[in-house]
Amino acid sequence: MDHNRRDFPDGFLFGTATSAYQIEGHAHGGAGPTHWDSFAATPGNVAGAENGAIACDHYHRWEEDLDLVAGAGFDVYRFSTSWARVMPEGRGRINAEGLDFYDSLVDGMLERGLKPAATLYHWELPSALADLGGWRNRDIAGWFGDFAEVVMGRIGDRLWSAAPINEPWCVGWLSHFLGHHAPGLRDIRATARAMHHVMLAHGTAIQAMRGLGMGNLGGVFNLEYSTPVDNSPEAAGAAARYDAIYNRFFLSGAFLGTYPEEVLSGLAPHLPDGWQDDFDVITAPLDWCGINYYTRKLIGPDAGPWPHLREVEGPLPKTAMGWEIYPDGLEAFLSRVHRDYAKGLPIHVTENGMANRDSIKNGQVGDPERTAYLNEHLASVRRAIEAGVPVEGYYMWSLLDNYEWAFGYDKRFGLVHVDFDTLKRTPKASYHAVATALSR
């Protein structure tokens, strides 16, 4: 690594992140079915029709995995709780074994000197709630608030930080407009309602956690840099619409209590009645802002229906996901979020990393591409800090190779290689490079 601890301000936090459905093994411990299980069981939705039934079997191997987090020298472990593991039907009955699991997991982090950073929801909606309309149903905000009270009533007293929902763009747009994630819809009315209700649920959960006396609460937003494909006004307009949908809708809703006009021009007719009255809840005060950043997109105009845009393949080097490597976008977003939205709040890079074509050779996994990616993005973080942006943490995605949603087990983001037949963990060269950097 080109960087070490001494290159960052005192108290700067390094971490790694995972999510429940992607690693735990949802077939264990009394967890209820989720809309991801049915999505994956539908032919054509997920590579190999693979699901999270076993995943990395973190449910049984969590102590080994926490040892890996601590062994790398990380300060923070960002994990998520599964709604369906704690409340199998999404409401009502509580699965004591699920709560016991997260209770032990948090204690295990504290025993290893790790700061537990919880995210309530990372996309595994209980099937019983999906049957009631899921994120299209306004009642989900109340259901989610109840879930927050149940799980945080058990573990909230020992958490270092908490956030309600990982990547609201994925929950709303990717899943209801593009159809790439569960529930796999391509419906503008469903999209408008899901995008608004995920923001309402975010604010409701923040209020519920405040009611439990919790602090250090934030929101986690995935941001994607958009560049016009050419110098035409049409391309500039398309890139601005993409930016509004992907980035500004959620940031503006949470911090400013407004939605961008570029989004309302398409979604306003489909939003639920009285949506304008929900911003008092949506803007529940936050203590920090989290940014998940991976790539940029080249955007051009399209003559079809709103939003009148299309993605164009870019010229930059790409990860195994086909995503361009564009570290300057992270620096730009850190400055922009500080200036326009968070306005002085601490900012954490809550996810950053790459999928790579990793394999074991002679018992080792060489992944110099990942180390280079991390180096370039840490350099962007350092430049932002030097420019006065209050960046206080950087968390690498991901600790383990895992279930990468619609890509099944094909895409490997981990610092640690997982053999999905034997479940053996093998730290990659990037893991060892990070451990060395964090020890200095």
Protein Blocks (a to p, Z undefined) as FASTA:
>chain_A
ZZdfklpcehiacdddddfklmnopmgghiacdfklmmmmpghkaghhiafklmnommmm
mmmmmmmmmmnopabdcddddfklmmmnopajacfklmmmmmmmmmmmmmnopacdddfb
goiacfklmmnopjmlmklmmmmmmmmmmmmmmmmmmcfbdcfbeckllmmmmmmmnopa
cehiacfklmmmmmmmmmmmmmmmmmmmmmnopahiacdddddddddfblcfklmmmmmm
mmmmmmmmmmmmmmnopacfklmmmmmmmpcehklmmmmmmmoccfbdcdddfbdcdddd
dfbdcehiacdddfbdcdfkopacdfklmmmmmmmmmmmmnnopacddfbgcddddddde
ehiacdfklmmmmmmmmmmmmmmmmnopacfbdcdddfbdcdehjnojmbccbfbdcdfk
lopacddfklmmmmmmmmZZ
